[in-house]
Amino acid sequence: MKVGVLGGTFDPIHIAHTAVAEEARRELELDYIVFIPAGQPWMKEGQLVSPASLRLEMVKKAIAKAPFFKVSSLEVESSKPSYTIETILALHRELGEGVELNLILGADALAQMPQWKNPAQILEICTLVVVDRPGHGRTQGRNLDEPLPGMPGKMKVLRGPLLSISGTEIRRRVAEGTSIRHLVSEKVERFIVENNLYVKGENNGQDE
């Protein structure tokens, strides 16, 4: 079985997330995609992030009608900071030895990967599925081969869809009273309104 893994802050989850997941599922013939909202993302320490329970609920609403999408609360339920390697190991134990994990990440996250906890171990367990993002240039594996030997051989690149949407933009638009229709699903948009999220612009940290 081949499973895609898409982690992120998802503050909020938007249509670029689901579009990329579907493209990866289709192109790589994955059985399904697991969305994993970050509990306490260590690389965003010091930034204001919406409560994990609300971000988890938004993911559930966004993928509710997608038969090949699932959500995991592994990180949300943890009391410790979220590290990709620990999540991957836990997911691997949960799904069993016969499952091939494909970690989906943006080109910007790929560039940061040498700073992650035990990145070489992630390469041993997962195939990397890298998504080019607008403004970050074309993905090149060779320039990361020195800090992470063998990375190009464990990496697949998706060339699309290139959707220039970010959580930062959505939070800003909500704070300004501008429509976010067609940037998030209707259920997520309604959830944001009902829970008064982002209206004061507190969660206006970095892109995700």
DRENVO-230116 format. One line per 4 residues: for each residue x, y, z of N, C-alpha, C, CB. Coordinates in steps of 0.1 Angstrom, whole numbers. Glycine has a CB too. Layout:
% DRENVO-230116
X/Y/Z/X/Y/Z/X/Y/Z/X/Y/Z  ...
END
This chain:
% DRENVO-230116
8/-12/0/0/0/0/9/12/0/-9/0/12  5/22/-8/12/35/-9/4/46/-3/16/38/-24  9/53/7/2/63/14/10/77/13/0/59/29  2/87/10/8/100/11/6/107/24/2/109/0
16/115/29/15/121/42/17/136/39/26/116/51  7/144/43/8/159/41/6/165/55/-2/164/31  17/170/61/16/177/73/17/192/71/27/173/83  12/199/82/13/214/81/6/220/92/7/219/68
7/233/94/0/240/104/-15/241/101/6/254/106  -18/242/88/-32/243/83/-40/254/91/-39/229/84  -35/266/90/-40/277/97/-44/289/88/-31/282/108  -54/287/79/-63/275/78/-58/266/66/-77/279/76
-64/254/65/-63/246/53/-70/253/42/-69/231/56  -64/253/30/-70/260/18/-69/251/6/-62/273/16  -74/256/-5/-76/247/-17/-63/243/-23/-84/254/-27  -52/251/-21/-39/246/-26/-35/233/-19/-28/257/-24
-37/232/-6/-34/220/1/-41/208/-5/-37/221/16  -54/209/-7/-61/198/-12/-58/195/-27/-76/200/-10  -56/205/-35/-52/203/-49/-39/196/-50/-52/217/-56  -29/200/-42/-16/193/-42/-18/179/-38/-6/200/-33
-25/176/-28/-28/162/-23/-34/154/-34/-36/162/-10  -44/159/-41/-50/151/-51/-41/149/-63/-63/159/-56  -33/159/-66/-23/157/-77/-13/146/-74/-16/170/-81  -8/146/-61/1/136/-57/-5/122/-57/7/139/-43
-18/121/-52/-25/109/-52/-26/103/-66/-38/110/-45  -30/112/-75/-33/107/-89/-20/104/-96/-40/118/-97  -10/113/-96/2/111/-103/11/99/-98/11/123/-103  11/97/-85/19/86/-79/11/74/-76/26/92/-67
-2/74/-79/-11/63/-77/-10/58/-62/-6/51/-86  -12/68/-54/-13/65/-39/-27/60/-36/-9/78/-31  -27/52/-25/-40/46/-21/-48/57/-14/-38/34/-12  -42/65/-6/-49/76/1/-38/86/6/-58/71/12
-43/98/10/-35/108/16/-39/110/31/-36/121/8  -29/111/40/-32/114/54/-28/128/57/-25/104/64  -37/137/61/-34/151/65/-31/150/80/-46/160/62  -20/157/84/-16/157/98/-14/171/102/-3/148/100
-24/177/109/-22/191/114/-11/191/125/-35/196/120  -2/200/125/8/202/135/2/205/149/18/212/131  7/199/159/3/202/173/10/214/178/5/190/182  23/213/181/31/224/185/43/225/175/36/223/200
41/232/164/52/232/154/64/240/159/47/239/141  75/232/161/87/238/167/93/249/159/97/228/170  92/249/146/98/259/137/90/272/137/99/254/123  78/272/143/70/284/144/69/289/159/56/281/139
79/285/167/79/289/181/80/304/181/91/283/188  72/310/190/71/325/191/61/331/182/85/330/188  55/324/173/45/329/164/31/325/169/47/324/149  21/333/167/8/330/171/1/321/161/-1/343/173
-3/309/167/-10/299/158/-23/296/165/-1/286/157  -33/294/157/-46/290/162/-46/277/170/-57/289/151  -54/275/180/-55/263/188/-55/251/179/-66/263/197  -48/240/182/-47/228/174/-61/222/172/-38/218/181
-69/222/182/-82/216/180/-90/223/169/-90/217/194  -89/236/168/-96/243/157/-90/240/144/-96/258/160  -77/239/143/-71/236/130/-74/222/126/-56/238/131  -75/213/135/-79/199/132/-93/198/127/-77/190/145
-102/206/133/-116/206/129/-117/212/115/-124/214/138  -109/222/111/-110/227/98/-105/217/87/-101/240/97  -95/209/91/-90/199/81/-101/189/79/-77/192/87  -108/185/90/-119/175/89/-130/180/80/-124/171/103
-133/192/81/-144/198/73/-140/199/58/-148/212/78  -127/203/56/-122/205/42/-122/192/34/-108/211/43  -119/180/41/-118/168/34/-129/158/36/-105/161/38  -140/163/42/-151/154/46/-157/146/35/-162/162/52
-157/151/23/-163/144/11/-153/138/2/-172/154/4  -140/138/6/-130/133/-3/-127/118/1/-117/142/-2  -130/109/-7/-129/95/-2/-115/90/-1/-136/86/-12  -105/97/-7/-91/92/-6/-83/101/4/-85/92/-20
-90/109/11/-83/118/21/-87/114/35/-86/133/19  -77/113/44/-79/110/58/-72/120/67/-75/96/62  -75/121/79/-69/130/88/-64/123/100/-78/142/92  -52/126/105/-46/120/117/-44/131/128/-33/113/114
-48/128/140/-46/137/151/-34/134/160/-58/137/160  -24/126/154/-12/122/161/-5/134/168/-3/115/151  -3/144/160/5/156/166/-4/164/175/10/164/155  -17/166/171/-26/174/180/-27/168/194/-39/175/173
-27/155/195/-29/148/207/-16/147/216/-34/134/205  -5/151/210/8/150/217/10/163/225/19/148/207  16/161/237/19/173/245/33/179/243/18/169/260  40/173/233/53/177/230/54/184/216/63/165/229
64/192/214/66/199/201/66/188/190/79/207/200  61/192/178/59/183/167/72/182/159/47/188/157  77/170/157/89/168/149/85/157/138/101/163/157  88/160/126/84/151/115/88/137/117/89/157/102
101/135/121/106/121/123/97/113/133/120/121/126  94/120/144/86/113/154/72/109/149/85/121/167  66/119/141/53/116/136/54/105/125/48/129/129  64/105/117/66/94/107/67/81/113/78/98/98
75/80/124/78/67/131/65/62/137/88/69/141  57/71/143/44/67/149/35/63/138/38/79/157  34/70/127/25/66/116/29/53/110/25/77/106  42/51/109/47/38/104/43/26/112/63/39/102
44/28/126/40/18/135/25/15/134/44/21/150  18/26/132/3/24/132/-1/17/119/-3/38/133  5/20/108/0/15/95/7/1/92/3/24/84  18/-2/98/25/-15/95/36/-14/85/14/-25/91
44/-25/85/56/-26/77/54/-26/62/64/-38/81  42/-30/58/40/-32/44/36/-19/37/29/-42/41  35/-8/44/31/5/39/42/13/34/22/13/49  42/19/22/52/28/17/47/42/19/54/26/1
55/50/27/51/64/30/57/73/21/55/67/45  49/83/16/54/93/7/51/107/13/47/92/-7  62/113/18/60/126/25/60/138/15/72/128/35  48/144/15/46/155/6/50/168/12/31/156/1
59/176/6/63/189/12/66/199/1/75/187/21  65/211/4/68/222/-5/83/224/-7/62/235/-1  87/231/-18/101/233/-21/108/241/-9/103/240/-34  100/250/-3/105/258/8/108/250/20/95/269/12
100/240/23/102/231/34/114/222/31/90/222/37  115/218/18/127/209/14/140/216/17/126/206/-1  141/229/15/153/237/17/156/237/32/152/251/12  146/236/41/148/236/55/151/223/61/137/243/62
149/212/53/150/199/58/163/195/65/148/189/47  175/200/60/187/197/68/187/202/82/199/203/61  178/211/86/177/216/99/168/208/108/173/231/99  161/199/102/151/191/109/158/181/118/141/184/100
150/175/127/155/165/136/156/152/128/146/163/148  168/146/128/171/133/121/166/132/107/165/122/130  170/142/98/165/141/85/169/129/77/170/154/77  181/124/80/186/112/73/177/100/75/200/108/76
171/99/88/162/88/91/149/90/84/160/88/106  145/102/82/132/104/74/134/99/60/129/119/73  146/101/54/149/96/40/149/80/40/162/101/35  153/74/51/153/59/51/139/54/51/160/55/64
129/61/57/116/56/59/107/61/47/110/61/72  109/73/42/99/79/33/106/82/19/94/92/39  97/82/9/100/89/-3/95/103/-2/93/82/-16  103/113/-6/99/127/-6/92/130/-19/111/136/-4
80/137/-17/73/142/-29/73/157/-28/58/136/-29  81/163/-36/83/178/-35/74/185/-45/98/181/-37  68/196/-39/59/204/-48/66/218/-50/45/205/-41  68/221/-62/73/235/-65/63/245/-60/76/237/-80
67/256/-55/58/267/-50/62/280/-57/59/269/-35  52/288/-61/55/300/-68/64/309/-59/42/308/-70  74/315/-66/84/323/-59/95/316/-52/76/330/-48  96/303/-53/107/295/-47/116/289/-58/101/285/-38
114/291/-70/122/285/-81/119/271/-83/137/287/-77  127/265/-92/125/251/-95/132/242/-85/129/248/-109  127/231/-81/133/222/-72/145/215/-78/123/211/-66  156/216/-71/168/209/-75/173/200/-64/179/219/-80
174/187/-66/179/179/-55/194/179/-53/174/165/-58  201/182/-64/216/180/-63/222/190/-53/222/182/-76  216/202/-51/222/211/-42/220/207/-27/217/225/-44  212/197/-24/210/192/-11/216/179/-9/195/191/-8
224/174/-19/230/160/-17/241/160/-7/235/156/-31  248/171/-6/259/172/4/254/171/18/267/184/2  245/180/23/240/179/37/232/166/39/233/191/41  225/161/29/217/149/30/220/140/19/201/153/30
230/132/21/235/122/10/223/113/6/246/114/15  222/111/-7/212/102/-12/198/108/-14/211/91/-3  196/121/-11/183/127/-12/177/127/-26/184/142/-8  185/130/-37/179/130/-50/173/116/-54/189/133/-60
179/105/-49/174/92/-52/161/89/-45/184/82/-49  158/97/-34/146/94/-26/135/105/-28/149/93/-11  136/112/-40/128/124/-41/121/123/-55/136/136/-40  108/126/-55/100/128/-67/95/142/-67/88/118/-68
94/149/-78/90/163/-79/76/164/-87/100/171/-86  67/170/-81/54/174/-87/56/188/-93/42/173/-78  52/189/-106/54/202/-112/41/211/-111/58/200/-127  31/206/-105/19/213/-104/10/207/-94/12/215/-117
-2/213/-91/-5/227/-96/2/238/-88/-21/228/-95  6/248/-95/12/260/-88/2/270/-85/23/266/-98  -4/269/-73/-14/278/-68/-8/288/-58/-26/271/-62  -8/301/-61/-2/311/-52/-12/315/-41/2/323/-60
-14/306/-31/-23/308/-20/-16/304/-7/-37/299/-21  -17/312/3/-11/310/16/-20/312/27/2/318/17  -17/306/39/-24/309/51/-23/323/55/-20/300/62  -11/329/53/-8/343/56/-18/352/49/6/347/53
-19/350/36/-28/358/28/-43/357/32/-27/354/13  -47/344/35/-61/342/40/-63/349/53/-64/327/41  -54/348/62/-56/355/75/-57/370/74/-45/351/85  -48/375/65/-48/390/62/-61/394/57/-37/393/53
-67/386/47/-79/390/41/-91/390/51/-82/381/29  -91/380/59/-101/379/69/-100/391/79/-100/366/78  -88/395/83/-86/406/92/-91/419/85/-71/407/96  -89/420/72/-93/432/65/-108/432/61/-84/434/53
-114/421/63/-128/420/59/-130/417/44/-135/433/62  -120/411/38/-121/408/24/-125/393/22/-107/411/17  -132/390/11/-137/377/9/-126/367/7/-146/377/-3  -128/355/13/-118/344/10/-125/332/3/-113/338/24
-137/336/-3/-144/326/-11/-135/321/-22/-157/332/-17  -135/308/-25/-127/301/-35/-113/299/-31/-128/309/-48  -109/304/-19/-95/302/-14/-96/290/-4/-89/314/-7  -107/289/3/-109/278/12/-123/271/8/-109/282/27
-126/260/14/-139/254/11/-150/261/18/-139/239/15  -162/259/14/-173/266/20/-174/263/35/-186/263/13  -172/250/38/-173/246/52/-162/253/61/-172/231/54  -150/254/55/-139/260/63/-142/275/64/-126/258/56
-147/281/54/-150/296/54/-161/298/65/-156/301/41  -171/290/66/-182/291/76/-176/289/90/-193/281/73  -167/279/91/-161/276/104/-153/288/109/-152/264/103  -145/295/100/-137/306/104/-146/318/109/-129/311/91
-158/320/102/-167/330/106/-173/327/119/-178/332/95  -178/315/121/-185/311/133/-176/311/145/-191/297/131  -163/309/143/-154/309/155/-146/322/156/-144/297/153  -149/332/148/-143/345/149/-128/344/147/-147/351/162
-124/335/138/-109/334/136/-103/345/128/-106/320/130  -92/349/131/-83/359/123/-89/373/122/-82/353/109  -100/376/128/-106/389/126/-98/400/131/-120/389/132  -90/398/141/-81/409/146/-67/408/140/-81/408/161
-65/398/132/-52/397/126/-41/392/135/-48/410/121  -45/386/146/-34/381/155/-26/370/149/-41/375/168  -32/361/142/-25/350/136/-20/354/122/-33/337/135  -11/362/121/-6/367/108/9/364/107/-9/382/106
12/352/110/26/348/110/31/345/96/29/337/119  41/336/95/47/332/83/38/323/74/60/326/84  41/322/62/33/315/52/34/300/56/39/317/38  22/293/52/22/278/53/12/273/44/20/273/67
END
